[in-house]
């Protein structure tokens, strides 16, 4: 089941897709794995990012900045 679409902002700047300029996204957490941490069985300690998947074209945008705000969008 697909998640509901969201809009995203960083401060007072609303985000748009870099490819198709759409403004609706599907959000998911992404683990930024590194080979060294995987090798030492410490993958759980890797950094997380917010993945915004463009609702229209599917391009994935990654944000490590924790100040990103997500807002429910009425399609």
HTML snippet that shows the backbone in 3Dmol.js (N, CA, C, O; Angstrom):
<script src="https://3Dmol.org/build/3Dmol-min.js"></script>
<div id="view" style="width:600px;height:400px;position:relative"></div>
<script>
const pdb = `
ATOM      1  N   UNK A   1       0.846  -1.187   0.000  1.00  0.00           N
ATOM      2  CA  UNK A   1       0.000   0.000   0.000  1.00  0.00           C
ATOM      3  C   UNK A   1       0.890   1.249   0.000  1.00  0.00           C
ATOM      4  O   UNK A   1       1.766   1.390   0.853  1.00  0.00           O
ATOM      5  N   UNK A   2       0.667   2.135  -0.938  1.00  0.00           N
ATOM      6  CA  UNK A   2       1.480   3.352  -1.039  1.00  0.00           C
ATOM      7  C   UNK A   2       1.107   4.324   0.075  1.00  0.00           C
ATOM      8  O   UNK A   2      -0.061   4.461   0.439  1.00  0.00           O
ATOM      9  N   UNK A   3       2.110   4.984   0.599  1.00  0.00           N
ATOM     10  CA  UNK A   3       1.864   6.010   1.610  1.00  0.00           C
ATOM     11  C   UNK A   3       1.185   7.207   0.975  1.00  0.00           C
ATOM     12  O   UNK A   3       1.213   7.379  -0.244  1.00  0.00           O
ATOM     13  N   UNK A   4       0.577   8.030   1.808  1.00  0.00           N
ATOM     14  CA  UNK A   4      -0.066   9.265   1.347  1.00  0.00           C
ATOM     15  C   UNK A   4       1.022  10.244   0.889  1.00  0.00           C
ATOM     16  O   UNK A   4       2.126  10.237   1.433  1.00  0.00           O
ATOM     17  N   UNK A   5       0.719  11.079  -0.101  1.00  0.00           N
ATOM     18  CA  UNK A   5       1.717  12.049  -0.562  1.00  0.00           C
ATOM     19  C   UNK A   5       1.958  13.147   0.467  1.00  0.00           C
ATOM     20  O   UNK A   5       1.070  13.516   1.235  1.00  0.00           O
ATOM     21  N   UNK A   6       3.189  13.659   0.459  1.00  0.00           N
ATOM     22  CA  UNK A   6       3.565  14.767   1.337  1.00  0.00           C
ATOM     23  C   UNK A   6       4.210  15.864   0.510  1.00  0.00           C
ATOM     24  O   UNK A   6       4.703  15.626  -0.593  1.00  0.00           O
ATOM     25  N   UNK A   7       4.199  17.059   1.058  1.00  0.00           N
ATOM     26  CA  UNK A   7       4.995  18.171   0.525  1.00  0.00           C
ATOM     27  C   UNK A   7       6.112  18.378   1.537  1.00  0.00           C
ATOM     28  O   UNK A   7       5.966  18.032   2.709  1.00  0.00           O
ATOM     29  N   UNK A   8       7.223  18.941   1.087  1.00  0.00           N
ATOM     30  CA  UNK A   8       8.380  19.089   1.965  1.00  0.00           C
ATOM     31  C   UNK A   8       8.944  20.502   1.879  1.00  0.00           C
ATOM     32  O   UNK A   8       8.912  21.143   0.829  1.00  0.00           O
ATOM     33  N   UNK A   9       9.455  20.965   3.006  1.00  0.00           N
ATOM     34  CA  UNK A   9      10.077  22.293   3.058  1.00  0.00           C
ATOM     35  C   UNK A   9      11.325  22.223   3.921  1.00  0.00           C
ATOM     36  O   UNK A   9      11.410  21.441   4.868  1.00  0.00           O
ATOM     37  N   UNK A  10      12.277  23.049   3.573  1.00  0.00           N
ATOM     38  CA  UNK A  10      13.493  23.231   4.352  1.00  0.00           C
ATOM     39  C   UNK A  10      13.520  24.712   4.706  1.00  0.00           C
ATOM     40  O   UNK A  10      13.843  25.557   3.872  1.00  0.00           O
ATOM     41  N   UNK A  11      13.176  25.010   5.953  1.00  0.00           N
ATOM     42  CA  UNK A  11      12.987  26.401   6.340  1.00  0.00           C
ATOM     43  C   UNK A  11      11.767  26.940   5.631  1.00  0.00           C
ATOM     44  O   UNK A  11      10.691  26.348   5.709  1.00  0.00           O
ATOM     45  N   UNK A  12      11.921  28.058   4.939  1.00  0.00           N
ATOM     46  CA  UNK A  12      10.783  28.629   4.216  1.00  0.00           C
ATOM     47  C   UNK A  12      10.837  28.328   2.714  1.00  0.00           C
ATOM     48  O   UNK A  12      10.139  28.968   1.928  1.00  0.00           O
ATOM     49  N   UNK A  13      11.658  27.362   2.318  1.00  0.00           N
ATOM     50  CA  UNK A  13      11.790  26.974   0.908  1.00  0.00           C
ATOM     51  C   UNK A  13      11.066  25.645   0.683  1.00  0.00           C
ATOM     52  O   UNK A  13      11.425  24.627   1.276  1.00  0.00           O
ATOM     53  N   UNK A  14      10.045  25.662  -0.178  1.00  0.00           N
ATOM     54  CA  UNK A  14       9.337  24.447  -0.540  1.00  0.00           C
ATOM     55  C   UNK A  14      10.157  23.682  -1.563  1.00  0.00           C
ATOM     56  O   UNK A  14      10.732  24.279  -2.473  1.00  0.00           O
ATOM     57  N   UNK A  15      10.216  22.355  -1.418  1.00  0.00           N
ATOM     58  CA  UNK A  15      11.036  21.520  -2.294  1.00  0.00           C
ATOM     59  C   UNK A  15      10.235  21.010  -3.480  1.00  0.00           C
ATOM     60  O   UNK A  15       9.054  20.681  -3.363  1.00  0.00           O
ATOM     61  N   UNK A  16      10.903  20.953  -4.622  1.00  0.00           N
ATOM     62  CA  UNK A  16      10.344  20.387  -5.847  1.00  0.00           C
ATOM     63  C   UNK A  16      11.313  19.346  -6.373  1.00  0.00           C
ATOM     64  O   UNK A  16      12.510  19.396  -6.093  1.00  0.00           O
ATOM     65  N   UNK A  17      10.785  18.405  -7.138  1.00  0.00           N
ATOM     66  CA  UNK A  17      11.614  17.365  -7.745  1.00  0.00           C
ATOM     67  C   UNK A  17      12.628  17.998  -8.692  1.00  0.00           C
ATOM     68  O   UNK A  17      12.291  18.904  -9.455  1.00  0.00           O
ATOM     69  N   UNK A  18      13.863  17.523  -8.643  1.00  0.00           N
ATOM     70  CA  UNK A  18      14.916  18.031  -9.522  1.00  0.00           C
ATOM     71  C   UNK A  18      14.712  17.615 -10.973  1.00  0.00           C
ATOM     72  O   UNK A  18      15.255  18.249 -11.878  1.00  0.00           O
ATOM     73  N   UNK A  19      13.941  16.568 -11.206  1.00  0.00           N
ATOM     74  CA  UNK A  19      13.758  16.056 -12.563  1.00  0.00           C
ATOM     75  C   UNK A  19      12.502  16.627 -13.222  1.00  0.00           C
ATOM     76  O   UNK A  19      12.582  17.234 -14.290  1.00  0.00           O
ATOM     77  N   UNK A  20      11.328  16.432 -12.579  1.00  0.00           N
ATOM     78  CA  UNK A  20      10.067  16.825 -13.227  1.00  0.00           C
ATOM     79  C   UNK A  20       9.416  18.041 -12.568  1.00  0.00           C
ATOM     80  O   UNK A  20       8.367  18.499 -13.022  1.00  0.00           O
ATOM     81  N   UNK A  21      10.016  18.563 -11.517  1.00  0.00           N
ATOM     82  CA  UNK A  21       9.544  19.743 -10.795  1.00  0.00           C
ATOM     83  C   UNK A  21       8.217  19.520 -10.042  1.00  0.00           C
ATOM     84  O   UNK A  21       7.558  20.478  -9.638  1.00  0.00           O
ATOM     85  N   UNK A  22       7.840  18.252  -9.862  1.00  0.00           N
ATOM     86  CA  UNK A  22       6.652  17.949  -9.073  1.00  0.00           C
ATOM     87  C   UNK A  22       6.875  18.345  -7.615  1.00  0.00           C
ATOM     88  O   UNK A  22       8.014  18.499  -7.175  1.00  0.00           O
ATOM     89  N   UNK A  23       5.785  18.507  -6.872  1.00  0.00           N
ATOM     90  CA  UNK A  23       5.921  18.917  -5.472  1.00  0.00           C
ATOM     91  C   UNK A  23       5.299  17.923  -4.496  1.00  0.00           C
ATOM     92  O   UNK A  23       5.131  18.235  -3.317  1.00  0.00           O
ATOM     93  N   UNK A  24       4.953  16.717  -4.981  1.00  0.00           N
ATOM     94  CA  UNK A  24       4.428  15.675  -4.116  1.00  0.00           C
ATOM     95  C   UNK A  24       5.433  14.539  -4.018  1.00  0.00           C
ATOM     96  O   UNK A  24       6.030  14.136  -5.016  1.00  0.00           O
ATOM     97  N   UNK A  25       5.612  14.027  -2.805  1.00  0.00           N
ATOM     98  CA  UNK A  25       6.604  12.993  -2.553  1.00  0.00           C
ATOM     99  C   UNK A  25       6.027  11.898  -1.674  1.00  0.00           C
ATOM    100  O   UNK A  25       5.037  12.105  -0.973  1.00  0.00           O
ATOM    101  N   UNK A  26       6.654  10.733  -1.717  1.00  0.00           N
ATOM    102  CA  UNK A  26       6.427   9.659  -0.768  1.00  0.00           C
ATOM    103  C   UNK A  26       7.682   9.598   0.093  1.00  0.00           C
ATOM    104  O   UNK A  26       8.795   9.603  -0.434  1.00  0.00           O
ATOM    105  N   UNK A  27       7.517   9.543   1.393  1.00  0.00           N
ATOM    106  CA  UNK A  27       8.652   9.609   2.322  1.00  0.00           C
ATOM    107  C   UNK A  27       9.005   8.222   2.825  1.00  0.00           C
ATOM    108  O   UNK A  27       8.130   7.387   3.056  1.00  0.00           O
ATOM    109  N   UNK A  28      10.320   7.983   2.994  1.00  0.00           N
ATOM    110  CA  UNK A  28      10.782   6.763   3.648  1.00  0.00           C
ATOM    111  C   UNK A  28      12.151   7.008   4.252  1.00  0.00           C
ATOM    112  O   UNK A  28      12.913   7.844   3.767  1.00  0.00           O
ATOM    113  N   UNK A  29      12.461   6.276   5.312  1.00  0.00           N
ATOM    114  CA  UNK A  29      13.780   6.350   5.934  1.00  0.00           C
ATOM    115  C   UNK A  29      14.747   5.510   5.121  1.00  0.00           C
ATOM    116  O   UNK A  29      14.394   4.437   4.631  1.00  0.00           O
ATOM    117  N   UNK A  30      15.981   6.010   4.979  1.00  0.00           N
ATOM    118  CA  UNK A  30      17.010   5.318   4.205  1.00  0.00           C
ATOM    119  C   UNK A  30      18.247   5.190   5.075  1.00  0.00           C
ATOM    120  O   UNK A  30      18.685   6.168   5.681  1.00  0.00           O
ATOM    121  N   UNK A  31      18.815   3.989   5.142  1.00  0.00           N
ATOM    122  CA  UNK A  31      20.044   3.756   5.884  1.00  0.00           C
ATOM    123  C   UNK A  31      21.217   3.948   4.937  1.00  0.00           C
ATOM    124  O   UNK A  31      21.275   3.318   3.881  1.00  0.00           O
ATOM    125  N   UNK A  32      22.152   4.816   5.307  1.00  0.00           N
ATOM    126  CA  UNK A  32      23.321   5.097   4.474  1.00  0.00           C
ATOM    127  C   UNK A  32      24.450   4.147   4.875  1.00  0.00           C
ATOM    128  O   UNK A  32      25.322   4.496   5.670  1.00  0.00           O
ATOM    129  N   UNK A  33      24.414   2.949   4.311  1.00  0.00           N
ATOM    130  CA  UNK A  33      25.395   1.915   4.671  1.00  0.00           C
ATOM    131  C   UNK A  33      26.778   2.241   4.127  1.00  0.00           C
ATOM    132  O   UNK A  33      26.925   2.829   3.055  1.00  0.00           O
ATOM    133  N   UNK A  34      27.781   1.843   4.891  1.00  0.00           N
ATOM    134  CA  UNK A  34      29.158   1.934   4.421  1.00  0.00           C
ATOM    135  C   UNK A  34      29.758   0.533   4.461  1.00  0.00           C
ATOM    136  O   UNK A  34      29.402  -0.276   5.318  1.00  0.00           O
ATOM    137  N   UNK A  35      30.657   0.253   3.545  1.00  0.00           N
ATOM    138  CA  UNK A  35      31.250  -1.080   3.450  1.00  0.00           C
ATOM    139  C   UNK A  35      31.986  -1.456   4.733  1.00  0.00           C
ATOM    140  O   UNK A  35      31.909  -2.601   5.178  1.00  0.00           O
ATOM    141  N   UNK A  36      32.692  -0.509   5.323  1.00  0.00           N
ATOM    142  CA  UNK A  36      33.454  -0.799   6.544  1.00  0.00           C
ATOM    143  C   UNK A  36      32.553  -1.200   7.696  1.00  0.00           C
ATOM    144  O   UNK A  36      32.848  -2.156   8.413  1.00  0.00           O
ATOM    145  N   UNK A  37      31.458  -0.477   7.877  1.00  0.00           N
ATOM    146  CA  UNK A  37      30.536  -0.788   8.968  1.00  0.00           C
ATOM    147  C   UNK A  37      29.839  -2.131   8.711  1.00  0.00           C
ATOM    148  O   UNK A  37      29.597  -2.892   9.648  1.00  0.00           O
ATOM    149  N   UNK A  38      29.521  -2.419   7.456  1.00  0.00           N
ATOM    150  CA  UNK A  38      28.919  -3.709   7.121  1.00  0.00           C
ATOM    151  C   UNK A  38      29.897  -4.843   7.431  1.00  0.00           C
ATOM    152  O   UNK A  38      29.508  -5.871   7.986  1.00  0.00           O
ATOM    153  N   UNK A  39      31.150  -4.655   7.075  1.00  0.00           N
ATOM    154  CA  UNK A  39      32.175  -5.676   7.292  1.00  0.00           C
ATOM    155  C   UNK A  39      32.330  -5.999   8.773  1.00  0.00           C
ATOM    156  O   UNK A  39      32.536  -7.156   9.140  1.00  0.00           O
ATOM    157  N   UNK A  40      32.231  -4.974   9.628  1.00  0.00           N
ATOM    158  CA  UNK A  40      32.406  -5.172  11.079  1.00  0.00           C
ATOM    159  C   UNK A  40      31.075  -5.470  11.780  1.00  0.00           C
ATOM    160  O   UNK A  40      31.002  -5.424  13.008  1.00  0.00           O
ATOM    161  N   UNK A  41      30.021  -5.777  11.009  1.00  0.00           N
ATOM    162  CA  UNK A  41      28.693  -6.058  11.563  1.00  0.00           C
ATOM    163  C   UNK A  41      28.161  -4.905  12.413  1.00  0.00           C
ATOM    164  O   UNK A  41      27.499  -5.131  13.426  1.00  0.00           O
ATOM    165  N   UNK A  42      28.452  -3.670  11.999  1.00  0.00           N
ATOM    166  CA  UNK A  42      27.974  -2.488  12.708  1.00  0.00           C
ATOM    167  C   UNK A  42      27.057  -1.640  11.834  1.00  0.00           C
ATOM    168  O   UNK A  42      26.978  -0.423  12.003  1.00  0.00           O
ATOM    169  N   UNK A  43      26.365  -2.288  10.900  1.00  0.00           N
ATOM    170  CA  UNK A  43      25.493  -1.558   9.978  1.00  0.00           C
ATOM    171  C   UNK A  43      24.437  -0.745  10.719  1.00  0.00           C
ATOM    172  O   UNK A  43      24.011   0.305  10.237  1.00  0.00           O
ATOM    173  N   UNK A  44      24.015  -1.219  11.882  1.00  0.00           N
ATOM    174  CA  UNK A  44      23.005  -0.511  12.669  1.00  0.00           C
ATOM    175  C   UNK A  44      23.478   0.883  13.081  1.00  0.00           C
ATOM    176  O   UNK A  44      22.652   1.744  13.388  1.00  0.00           O
ATOM    177  N   UNK A  45      24.780   1.119  13.094  1.00  0.00           N
ATOM    178  CA  UNK A  45      25.326   2.407  13.532  1.00  0.00           C
ATOM    179  C   UNK A  45      25.479   3.407  12.389  1.00  0.00           C
ATOM    180  O   UNK A  45      25.890   4.543  12.623  1.00  0.00           O
ATOM    181  N   UNK A  46      25.156   3.009  11.163  1.00  0.00           N
ATOM    182  CA  UNK A  46      25.263   3.922  10.022  1.00  0.00           C
ATOM    183  C   UNK A  46      24.245   5.054  10.138  1.00  0.00           C
ATOM    184  O   UNK A  46      23.244   4.942  10.846  1.00  0.00           O
ATOM    185  N   UNK A  47      24.520   6.129   9.436  1.00  0.00           N
ATOM    186  CA  UNK A  47      23.653   7.308   9.456  1.00  0.00           C
ATOM    187  C   UNK A  47      22.372   7.063   8.658  1.00  0.00           C
ATOM    188  O   UNK A  47      22.368   6.311   7.682  1.00  0.00           O
ATOM    189  N   UNK A  48      21.284   7.709   9.088  1.00  0.00           N
ATOM    190  CA  UNK A  48      20.004   7.642   8.386  1.00  0.00           C
ATOM    191  C   UNK A  48      19.790   8.909   7.574  1.00  0.00           C
ATOM    192  O   UNK A  48      20.346   9.963   7.884  1.00  0.00           O
ATOM    193  N   UNK A  49      18.974   8.790   6.529  1.00  0.00           N
ATOM    194  CA  UNK A  49      18.578   9.941   5.728  1.00  0.00           C
ATOM    195  C   UNK A  49      17.071   9.851   5.485  1.00  0.00           C
ATOM    196  O   UNK A  49      16.469   8.785   5.616  1.00  0.00           O
ATOM    197  N   UNK A  50      16.486  10.975   5.133  1.00  0.00           N
ATOM    198  CA  UNK A  50      15.091  11.000   4.716  1.00  0.00           C
ATOM    199  C   UNK A  50      15.069  10.895   3.202  1.00  0.00           C
ATOM    200  O   UNK A  50      15.658  11.724   2.508  1.00  0.00           O
ATOM    201  N   UNK A  51      14.398   9.885   2.696  1.00  0.00           N
ATOM    202  CA  UNK A  51      14.253   9.720   1.261  1.00  0.00           C
ATOM    203  C   UNK A  51      12.907  10.267   0.824  1.00  0.00           C
ATOM    204  O   UNK A  51      11.871   9.869   1.358  1.00  0.00           O
ATOM    205  N   UNK A  52      12.913  11.172  -0.139  1.00  0.00           N
ATOM    206  CA  UNK A  52      11.675  11.683  -0.724  1.00  0.00           C
ATOM    207  C   UNK A  52      11.603  11.170  -2.153  1.00  0.00           C
ATOM    208  O   UNK A  52      12.432  11.523  -2.991  1.00  0.00           O
ATOM    209  N   UNK A  53      10.611  10.336  -2.425  1.00  0.00           N
ATOM    210  CA  UNK A  53      10.432   9.739  -3.741  1.00  0.00           C
ATOM    211  C   UNK A  53       9.360  10.534  -4.465  1.00  0.00           C
ATOM    212  O   UNK A  53       8.224  10.623  -4.001  1.00  0.00           O
ATOM    213  N   UNK A  54       9.719  11.106  -5.593  1.00  0.00           N
ATOM    214  CA  UNK A  54       8.775  11.933  -6.347  1.00  0.00           C
ATOM    215  C   UNK A  54       7.545  11.121  -6.724  1.00  0.00           C
ATOM    216  O   UNK A  54       7.653  10.036  -7.296  1.00  0.00           O
ATOM    217  N   UNK A  55       6.395  11.651  -6.404  1.00  0.00           N
ATOM    218  CA  UNK A  55       5.129  10.967  -6.662  1.00  0.00           C
ATOM    219  C   UNK A  55       4.899  10.802  -8.167  1.00  0.00           C
ATOM    220  O   UNK A  55       4.273   9.833  -8.597  1.00  0.00           O
ATOM    221  N   UNK A  56       5.404  11.746  -8.967  1.00  0.00           N
ATOM    222  CA  UNK A  56       5.158  11.740 -10.411  1.00  0.00           C
ATOM    223  C   UNK A  56       6.164  10.881 -11.171  1.00  0.00           C
ATOM    224  O   UNK A  56       5.760  10.006 -11.937  1.00  0.00           O
ATOM    225  N   UNK A  57       7.468  11.107 -10.979  1.00  0.00           N
ATOM    226  CA  UNK A  57       8.462  10.416 -11.815  1.00  0.00           C
ATOM    227  C   UNK A  57       9.273   9.352 -11.077  1.00  0.00           C
ATOM    228  O   UNK A  57       9.941   8.542 -11.719  1.00  0.00           O
ATOM    229  N   UNK A  58       9.228   9.336  -9.739  1.00  0.00           N
ATOM    230  CA  UNK A  58       9.924   8.296  -8.987  1.00  0.00           C
ATOM    231  C   UNK A  58      11.370   8.607  -8.624  1.00  0.00           C
ATOM    232  O   UNK A  58      12.036   7.782  -7.999  1.00  0.00           O
ATOM    233  N   UNK A  59      11.864   9.776  -9.002  1.00  0.00           N
ATOM    234  CA  UNK A  59      13.242  10.132  -8.647  1.00  0.00           C
ATOM    235  C   UNK A  59      13.374  10.205  -7.126  1.00  0.00           C
ATOM    236  O   UNK A  59      12.493  10.735  -6.449  1.00  0.00           O
ATOM    237  N   UNK A  60      14.478   9.671  -6.590  1.00  0.00           N
ATOM    238  CA  UNK A  60      14.693   9.642  -5.139  1.00  0.00           C
ATOM    239  C   UNK A  60      15.639  10.760  -4.727  1.00  0.00           C
ATOM    240  O   UNK A  60      16.759  10.853  -5.229  1.00  0.00           O
ATOM    241  N   UNK A  61      15.183  11.606  -3.814  1.00  0.00           N
ATOM    242  CA  UNK A  61      15.981  12.687  -3.249  1.00  0.00           C
ATOM    243  C   UNK A  61      16.352  12.271  -1.826  1.00  0.00           C
ATOM    244  O   UNK A  61      15.491  11.785  -1.093  1.00  0.00           O
ATOM    245  N   UNK A  62      17.599  12.446  -1.418  1.00  0.00           N
ATOM    246  CA  UNK A  62      18.037  12.083  -0.072  1.00  0.00           C
ATOM    247  C   UNK A  62      18.427  13.330   0.712  1.00  0.00           C
ATOM    248  O   UNK A  62      19.112  14.215   0.198  1.00  0.00           O
ATOM    249  N   UNK A  63      17.975  13.385   1.976  1.00  0.00           N
ATOM    250  CA  UNK A  63      18.266  14.519   2.848  1.00  0.00           C
ATOM    251  C   UNK A  63      18.757  14.002   4.186  1.00  0.00           C
ATOM    252  O   UNK A  63      18.070  13.225   4.849  1.00  0.00           O
ATOM    253  N   UNK A  64      19.948  14.434   4.585  1.00  0.00           N
ATOM    254  CA  UNK A  64      20.474  14.092   5.901  1.00  0.00           C
ATOM    255  C   UNK A  64      20.103  15.190   6.888  1.00  0.00           C
ATOM    256  O   UNK A  64      20.094  14.959   8.097  1.00  0.00           O
ATOM    257  N   UNK A  65      19.801  16.371   6.390  1.00  0.00           N
ATOM    258  CA  UNK A  65      19.421  17.508   7.226  1.00  0.00           C
ATOM    259  C   UNK A  65      18.144  17.174   7.995  1.00  0.00           C
ATOM    260  O   UNK A  65      17.120  16.857   7.390  1.00  0.00           O
ATOM    261  N   UNK A  66      18.200  17.244   9.306  1.00  0.00           N
ATOM    262  CA  UNK A  66      17.045  16.903  10.147  1.00  0.00           C
ATOM    263  C   UNK A  66      16.031  18.043  10.233  1.00  0.00           C
ATOM    264  O   UNK A  66      14.982  17.874  10.854  1.00  0.00           O
ATOM    265  N   UNK A  67      16.311  19.190   9.631  1.00  0.00           N
ATOM    266  CA  UNK A  67      15.387  20.331   9.670  1.00  0.00           C
ATOM    267  C   UNK A  67      14.310  20.252   8.601  1.00  0.00           C
ATOM    268  O   UNK A  67      13.449  21.130   8.535  1.00  0.00           O
ATOM    269  N   UNK A  68      14.337  19.225   7.766  1.00  0.00           N
ATOM    270  CA  UNK A  68      13.327  19.101   6.718  1.00  0.00           C
ATOM    271  C   UNK A  68      11.974  18.814   7.378  1.00  0.00           C
ATOM    272  O   UNK A  68      11.872  17.989   8.286  1.00  0.00           O
ATOM    273  N   UNK A  69      10.951  19.505   6.907  1.00  0.00           N
ATOM    274  CA  UNK A  69       9.594  19.356   7.439  1.00  0.00           C
ATOM    275  C   UNK A  69       8.699  18.761   6.361  1.00  0.00           C
ATOM    276  O   UNK A  69       8.757  19.160   5.198  1.00  0.00           O
ATOM    277  N   UNK A  70       7.876  17.807   6.763  1.00  0.00           N
ATOM    278  CA  UNK A  70       6.951  17.168   5.840  1.00  0.00           C
ATOM    279  C   UNK A  70       5.532  17.542   6.205  1.00  0.00           C
ATOM    280  O   UNK A  70       5.175  17.603   7.382  1.00  0.00           O
ATOM    281  N   UNK A  71       4.721  17.795   5.181  1.00  0.00           N
ATOM    282  CA  UNK A  71       3.332  18.215   5.372  1.00  0.00           C
ATOM    283  C   UNK A  71       2.426  17.326   4.534  1.00  0.00           C
ATOM    284  O   UNK A  71       2.683  17.096   3.352  1.00  0.00           O
ATOM    285  N   UNK A  72       1.370  16.833   5.156  1.00  0.00           N
ATOM    286  CA  UNK A  72       0.390  16.031   4.437  1.00  0.00           C
ATOM    287  C   UNK A  72      -0.184  16.827   3.280  1.00  0.00           C
ATOM    288  O   UNK A  72      -0.517  18.002   3.429  1.00  0.00           O
ATOM    289  N   UNK A  73      -0.296  16.191   2.137  1.00  0.00           N
ATOM    290  CA  UNK A  73      -0.798  16.885   0.941  1.00  0.00           C
ATOM    291  C   UNK A  73      -2.157  16.318   0.578  1.00  0.00           C
ATOM    292  O   UNK A  73      -2.369  15.106   0.610  1.00  0.00           O
ATOM    293  N   UNK A  74      -3.065  17.201   0.237  1.00  0.00           N
ATOM    294  CA  UNK A  74      -4.360  16.783  -0.286  1.00  0.00           C
ATOM    295  C   UNK A  74      -4.230  16.746  -1.793  1.00  0.00           C
ATOM    296  O   UNK A  74      -4.126  17.788  -2.440  1.00  0.00           O
ATOM    297  N   UNK A  75      -4.236  15.562  -2.345  1.00  0.00           N
ATOM    298  CA  UNK A  75      -4.059  15.407  -3.799  1.00  0.00           C
ATOM    299  C   UNK A  75      -5.196  15.962  -4.471  1.00  0.00           C
ATOM    300  O   UNK A  75      -5.259  15.940  -5.701  1.00  0.00           O
TER     301      UNK A  75
END
`;
const viewer = $3Dmol.createViewer("view");
viewer.addModel(pdb, "pdb");
viewer.setStyle({}, {cartoon: {color: "spectrum"}});
viewer.zoomTo();
viewer.render();
</script>
